[in-house]
Amino acid sequence: MVESVACPAIRKVTGECLTAWAQLMEALVAERRPDRPVPPMGGTVAIGAIVHLSATAIEEDRDLSSMNGILAGTTYRLLPA
């Protein structure tokens, strides 16, 4: 995490990947549920939550596999799936 913040090239690629991931999530939700519009920046909010929860687990020295249900549940609640 520290290296990615300190290196502009890594930060740029990471930002592009996170943006693409958020857009993909929004597109998938929009396709699956056209009757429920995705809120503005809904994918970005979901991705931000996922990144934060993962970083917190790493900081607390928890096994990331324990995060599966939490990450899926958080994403499900943040986007109108």
DSSP file with accessible surface (Angstrom, degrees, kcal/mol):
  #  RESIDUE AA STRUCTURE BP1 BP2  ACC     N-H-->O    O-->H-N    N-H-->O    O-->H-N    TCO  KAPPA ALPHA  PHI   PSI    X-CA   Y-CA   Z-CA
    1    1 A M     >        0   0  133      0, 0.0     4,-1.4     0, 0.0     5,-0.2   0.000 360.0 360.0 360.0 -44.9    0.0    0.0    0.0
    2    2 A V  H  >  +     0   0  113      1,-0.2     4,-2.2     2,-0.2     3,-0.4   0.931 360.0  51.9 -62.4 -44.3    2.8    2.5    0.9
    3    3 A E  H  > S+     0   0  135      1,-0.2     4,-1.5     2,-0.2    -1,-0.2   0.894 106.9  53.2 -61.2 -38.6    4.6    1.9   -2.3
    4    4 A S  H  4 S+     0   0   32      1,-0.2     7,-0.3     2,-0.2    -1,-0.2   0.844 110.4  47.0 -69.5 -29.0    1.6    2.5   -4.4
    5    5 A V  H  < S+     0   0   96     -4,-1.4    -1,-0.2    -3,-0.4    -2,-0.2   0.874 113.3  48.7 -76.3 -36.1    1.0    5.8   -2.8
    6    6 A A  H  < S+     0   0   78     -4,-2.2    -2,-0.2    -5,-0.2    -1,-0.2   0.726 102.0  69.0 -78.2 -20.6    4.6    6.9   -3.1
    7    7 A C     X  -     0   0   46     -4,-1.5     4,-2.7    -5,-0.2     5,-0.2  -0.869  64.9-159.5-107.3 112.0    4.9    6.0   -6.8
    8    8 A P  H  > S+     0   0   88      0, 0.0     4,-2.4     0, 0.0     5,-0.2   0.863  92.4  53.4 -57.2 -37.4    2.9    8.2   -9.2
    9    9 A A  H  > S+     0   0   66      2,-0.2     4,-2.1     1,-0.2     5,-0.2   0.924 112.3  43.5 -66.2 -43.3    3.0    5.5  -12.0
   10   10 A I  H  > S+     0   0   76      2,-0.2     4,-3.0     1,-0.2     5,-0.2   0.917 112.8  53.0 -66.8 -41.5    1.6    2.8   -9.7
   11   11 A R  H  X S+     0   0  128     -4,-2.7     4,-2.6    -7,-0.3    -2,-0.2   0.913 109.1  50.1 -60.3 -40.2   -1.0    5.3   -8.3
   12   12 A K  H  X S+     0   0  133     -4,-2.4     4,-2.4    -5,-0.2    -1,-0.2   0.947 113.4  44.0 -64.2 -48.0   -2.1    6.1  -11.8
   13   13 A V  H  X S+     0   0   79     -4,-2.1     4,-2.5     2,-0.2    -2,-0.2   0.917 113.7  51.2 -64.8 -42.1   -2.6    2.5  -12.9
   14   14 A T  H  X S+     0   0   58     -4,-3.0     4,-2.7     1,-0.2     5,-0.2   0.936 110.4  49.2 -60.8 -45.0   -4.3    1.6   -9.6
   15   15 A G  H  X S+     0   0   31     -4,-2.6     4,-2.4    -5,-0.2    -1,-0.2   0.912 111.0  49.7 -61.0 -42.1   -6.7    4.5  -10.0
   16   16 A E  H  X S+     0   0   99     -4,-2.4     4,-2.4     2,-0.2    -1,-0.2   0.906 112.1  48.2 -63.7 -41.2   -7.5    3.5  -13.6
   17   17 A C  H  X S+     0   0   79     -4,-2.5     4,-2.5     2,-0.2    -2,-0.2   0.917 112.0  48.3 -66.0 -43.3   -8.1   -0.1  -12.5
   18   18 A L  H  X S+     0   0   59     -4,-2.7     4,-2.5     2,-0.2    -2,-0.2   0.904 112.1  49.8 -65.3 -39.0  -10.4    0.9   -9.6
   19   19 A T  H  X S+     0   0   74     -4,-2.4     4,-2.6    -5,-0.2    -2,-0.2   0.934 111.7  48.0 -63.6 -44.5  -12.3    3.3  -11.9
   20   20 A A  H  X S+     0   0   53     -4,-2.4     4,-2.5     2,-0.2    -2,-0.2   0.899 111.4  50.9 -63.1 -40.0  -12.8    0.5  -14.4
   21   21 A W  H  X S+     0   0  108     -4,-2.5     4,-2.5     2,-0.2    -2,-0.2   0.933 111.0  48.2 -63.5 -45.0  -13.9   -1.9  -11.7
   22   22 A A  H  X S+     0   0    3     -4,-2.5     4,-2.5     1,-0.2    -2,-0.2   0.924 112.2  48.9 -62.3 -43.1  -16.4    0.6  -10.4
   23   23 A Q  H  X S+     0   0  119     -4,-2.6     4,-2.5     1,-0.2    -1,-0.2   0.891 110.2  51.5 -64.9 -38.8  -17.8    1.2  -13.9
   24   24 A L  H  X S+     0   0   95     -4,-2.5     4,-2.7     2,-0.2     5,-0.2   0.936 109.8  49.2 -63.1 -45.4  -18.0   -2.6  -14.5
   25   25 A M  H  X S+     0   0   22     -4,-2.5     4,-2.4     1,-0.2     5,-0.2   0.929 112.3  48.4 -59.5 -44.9  -20.0   -3.0  -11.3
   26   26 A E  H  X S+     0   0   48     -4,-2.5     4,-2.7     1,-0.2    -1,-0.2   0.914 112.3  48.8 -61.9 -42.1  -22.3   -0.2  -12.3
   27   27 A A  H  X S+     0   0   55     -4,-2.5     4,-2.4     2,-0.2    -2,-0.2   0.909 111.1  49.6 -65.5 -41.7  -22.8   -1.6  -15.8
   28   28 A L  H  X S+     0   0   93     -4,-2.7     4,-2.4     2,-0.2    -1,-0.2   0.910 113.3  45.9 -65.0 -41.7  -23.6   -5.1  -14.4
   29   29 A V  H  X S+     0   0   17     -4,-2.4     4,-3.1    -5,-0.2    -2,-0.2   0.933 112.4  51.0 -65.9 -43.9  -26.1   -3.8  -11.9
   30   30 A A  H  < S+     0   0   46     -4,-2.7    -2,-0.2    -5,-0.2    -1,-0.2   0.887 113.0  46.4 -61.2 -37.4  -27.7   -1.6  -14.6
   31   31 A E  H  < S+     0   0  161     -4,-2.4    -1,-0.2    -5,-0.2    -2,-0.2   0.907 116.9  43.2 -70.2 -41.0  -28.0   -4.6  -16.9
   32   32 A R  H  < S+     0   0  168     -4,-2.4    -2,-0.2     1,-0.2    -1,-0.2   0.853 129.5  24.2 -74.1 -37.2  -29.4   -6.9  -14.3
   33   33 A R    ><  +     0   0   73     -4,-3.1     3,-2.0    -5,-0.2    -1,-0.2  -0.581  62.1 162.6-131.0  70.5  -31.8   -4.3  -12.8
   34   34 A P  T 3  S+     0   0  105      0, 0.0    -1,-0.1     0, 0.0    -3,-0.1   0.741  76.7  64.9 -62.5 -18.5  -32.7   -1.7  -15.4
   35   35 A D  T 3  S+     0   0  106      1,-0.2    -5,-0.1    -3,-0.1    -2,-0.0   0.610  99.7  55.0 -79.2 -10.9  -35.8   -0.8  -13.2
   36   36 A R  S <  S-     0   0  106     -3,-2.0    -1,-0.2    -7,-0.2    -3,-0.1  -0.864  85.8-141.8-125.6  96.8  -33.5    0.4  -10.4
   37   37 A P        -     0   0  115      0, 0.0    -2,-0.0     0, 0.0    -7,-0.0  -0.246  21.1-113.1 -60.9 143.4  -31.0    3.1  -11.5
   38   38 A V        -     0   0   32    -12,-0.1     3,-0.1     1,-0.1    41,-0.1  -0.597  36.7-114.9 -73.6 130.5  -27.5    3.0  -10.1
   39   39 A P    >   -     0   0   59      0, 0.0     3,-2.5     0, 0.0     4,-0.3  -0.301  45.3 -79.2 -63.8 154.0  -26.9    6.0   -7.9
   40   40 A P  T 3  S+     0   0  123      0, 0.0     0, 0.0     0, 0.0     0, 0.0  -0.294 118.4   2.1 -54.6 131.6  -24.3    8.5   -9.0
   41   41 A M  T 3> S+     0   0  123     -3,-0.1     4,-2.6     1,-0.1     5,-0.2   0.665  87.9 141.7  62.6  21.1  -20.9    7.1   -8.1
   42   42 A G  H <> S+     0   0    5     -3,-2.5     4,-2.2     1,-0.2     5,-0.2   0.908  71.8  47.3 -58.2 -43.2  -22.5    3.9   -6.7
   43   43 A G  H  > S+     0   0    0     -4,-0.3     4,-2.8     2,-0.2     5,-0.2   0.908 110.7  51.9 -65.5 -39.6  -19.7    1.7   -8.0
   44   44 A T  H  > S+     0   0   67      2,-0.2     4,-2.7     1,-0.2    -2,-0.2   0.911 109.5  49.8 -63.8 -41.3  -17.0    4.0   -6.7
   45   45 A V  H  X S+     0   0   78     -4,-2.6     4,-2.2     2,-0.2    -1,-0.2   0.936 112.1  47.8 -62.3 -45.0  -18.6    3.9   -3.2
   46   46 A A  H  X S+     0   0    0     -4,-2.2     4,-2.3    -5,-0.2    -2,-0.2   0.930 113.3  47.1 -63.0 -44.4  -18.8    0.1   -3.3
   47   47 A I  H  X S+     0   0    6     -4,-2.8     4,-2.9     1,-0.2     5,-0.2   0.914 110.2  53.5 -65.1 -41.0  -15.1   -0.2   -4.5
   48   48 A G  H  X S+     0   0   40     -4,-2.7     4,-2.6    -5,-0.2    -1,-0.2   0.914 109.3  48.7 -59.6 -41.2  -14.0    2.3   -1.8
   49   49 A A  H  X S+     0   0   26     -4,-2.2     4,-2.9     2,-0.2     5,-0.2   0.920 111.5  49.4 -65.1 -42.2  -15.7    0.3    0.9
   50   50 A I  H  X S+     0   0   16     -4,-2.3     4,-2.4     2,-0.2     5,-0.2   0.941 112.8  46.6 -62.7 -45.8  -14.1   -2.9   -0.4
   51   51 A V  H  X S+     0   0   51     -4,-2.9     4,-2.6     1,-0.2     5,-0.2   0.934 114.5  47.7 -63.6 -43.5  -10.6   -1.3   -0.5
   52   52 A H  H  X S+     0   0  123     -4,-2.6     4,-2.6    -5,-0.2    -2,-0.2   0.929 112.0  48.6 -64.4 -46.3  -11.1    0.2    3.0
   53   53 A L  H  X S+     0   0   44     -4,-2.9     4,-2.2     1,-0.2    -1,-0.2   0.909 113.5  47.6 -61.7 -40.6  -12.3   -3.1    4.5
   54   54 A S  H  X S+     0   0   31     -4,-2.4     4,-2.2    -5,-0.2    -2,-0.2   0.929 112.1  48.9 -65.9 -44.7   -9.5   -5.0    3.0
   55   55 A A  H  X S+     0   0   16     -4,-2.6     4,-2.7     1,-0.2    -2,-0.2   0.907 110.9  51.0 -62.7 -39.9   -6.9   -2.5    4.1
   56   56 A T  H  X S+     0   0   27     -4,-2.6     4,-2.1     2,-0.2    -1,-0.2   0.917 108.7  51.1 -63.8 -42.5   -8.3   -2.6    7.7
   57   57 A A  H  <>S+     0   0    0     -4,-2.2     5,-3.0     2,-0.2    -1,-0.2   0.914 111.1  48.4 -61.5 -41.0   -8.2   -6.4    7.7
   58   58 A I  H ><5S+     0   0   97     -4,-2.2     3,-1.7     1,-0.2    -2,-0.2   0.942 110.9  50.4 -64.8 -45.4   -4.5   -6.3    6.7
   59   59 A E  H 3<5S+     0   0  159     -4,-2.7    -1,-0.2     1,-0.3    -2,-0.2   0.855 112.0  47.7 -60.2 -34.7   -3.7   -3.6    9.3
   60   60 A E  T 3<5S-     0   0  116     -4,-2.1    -1,-0.3    -5,-0.2    -2,-0.2   0.327 113.8-120.1 -90.1   7.5   -5.4   -5.8   12.0
   61   61 A D  T < 5 +     0   0  151     -3,-1.7     2,-0.3     1,-0.2    -3,-0.2   0.848  59.8 153.2  57.6  38.1   -3.5   -8.9   10.8
   62   62 A R      < -     0   0   94     -5,-3.0     2,-0.3    -6,-0.2    -1,-0.2  -0.711  54.4 -99.8 -95.2 152.9   -6.7  -10.7   10.0
   63   63 A D    >   -     0   0  111     -2,-0.3     3,-1.6     1,-0.2     4,-0.2  -0.535  26.4-142.1 -69.6 124.8   -7.0  -13.4    7.3
   64   64 A L  G >  S+     0   0   78     -2,-0.3     3,-2.0     1,-0.3     4,-0.3   0.771  96.0  71.1 -64.2 -23.9   -8.5  -11.9    4.2
   65   65 A S  G >  S+     0   0   67      1,-0.3     3,-1.1     2,-0.2    -1,-0.3   0.802  88.5  64.4 -64.2 -21.5  -10.5  -15.0    3.5
   66   66 A S  G <  S+     0   0   66     -3,-1.6     4,-0.4     1,-0.2    -1,-0.3   0.641  92.7  65.0 -73.3 -11.0  -12.7  -14.0    6.5
   67   67 A M  G <> S+     0   0    2     -3,-2.0     4,-3.1    -4,-0.2     5,-0.3   0.587  71.9  95.9 -87.7  -9.7  -13.7  -10.9    4.5
   68   68 A N  H <> S+     0   0  114     -3,-1.1     4,-2.2    -4,-0.3     5,-0.2   0.905  89.1  39.4 -49.8 -55.3  -15.6  -12.7    1.7
   69   69 A G  H  > S+     0   0   58     -4,-0.3     4,-2.5    -3,-0.2    -1,-0.2   0.890 116.4  51.1 -65.3 -38.0  -19.0  -12.4    3.2
   70   70 A I  H  > S+     0   0   80     -4,-0.4     4,-2.6     2,-0.2     5,-0.2   0.937 111.9  46.4 -66.0 -45.3  -18.5   -8.9    4.5
   71   71 A L  H  X S+     0   0   33     -4,-3.1     4,-2.4     2,-0.2     5,-0.2   0.929 115.1  45.7 -65.0 -44.6  -17.3   -7.7    1.1
   72   72 A A  H  X S+     0   0   64     -4,-2.2     4,-2.5    -5,-0.3    -1,-0.2   0.937 114.7  48.3 -64.7 -43.7  -20.1   -9.3   -0.8
   73   73 A G  H  X S+     0   0   16     -4,-2.5     4,-2.1    -5,-0.2    -2,-0.2   0.902 111.7  49.5 -63.2 -42.0  -22.7   -8.1    1.6
   74   74 A T  H  X S+     0   0   35     -4,-2.6     4,-2.0    -5,-0.2     5,-0.2   0.941 112.5  47.1 -63.2 -46.7  -21.3   -4.5    1.6
   75   75 A T  H  X S+     0   0   27     -4,-2.4     4,-1.9     1,-0.2    -2,-0.2   0.929 110.6  52.8 -61.4 -43.7  -21.3   -4.4   -2.2
   76   76 A Y  H  <>S+     0   0  141     -4,-2.5     5,-0.7     1,-0.2    -1,-0.2   0.901 112.4  44.9 -60.5 -39.3  -24.8   -5.9   -2.4
   77   77 A R  H  <5S+     0   0  195     -4,-2.1    -1,-0.2     1,-0.2    -2,-0.2   0.806 112.0  51.3 -76.1 -30.8  -26.1   -3.2    0.0
   78   78 A L  H  <5S+     0   0   62     -4,-2.0    -1,-0.2    -5,-0.2    -2,-0.2   0.804 110.5  50.3 -78.1 -29.0  -24.4   -0.3   -1.7
   79   79 A L  T  <5S-     0   0    6     -4,-1.9     2,-2.3    -5,-0.2   -41,-0.1  -0.885  92.9-114.1-111.2 142.7  -25.6   -1.1   -5.2
   80   80 A P  T   5       0   0   18      0, 0.0   -44,-0.1     0, 0.0    -3,-0.1  -0.432 360.0 360.0 -75.8  76.7  -29.3   -1.7   -6.0
   81   81 A A      <       0   0   15     -2,-2.3   -52,-0.1    -5,-0.7   -51,-0.0  -0.463 360.0 360.0 -85.3 360.0  -28.8   -5.4   -7.0
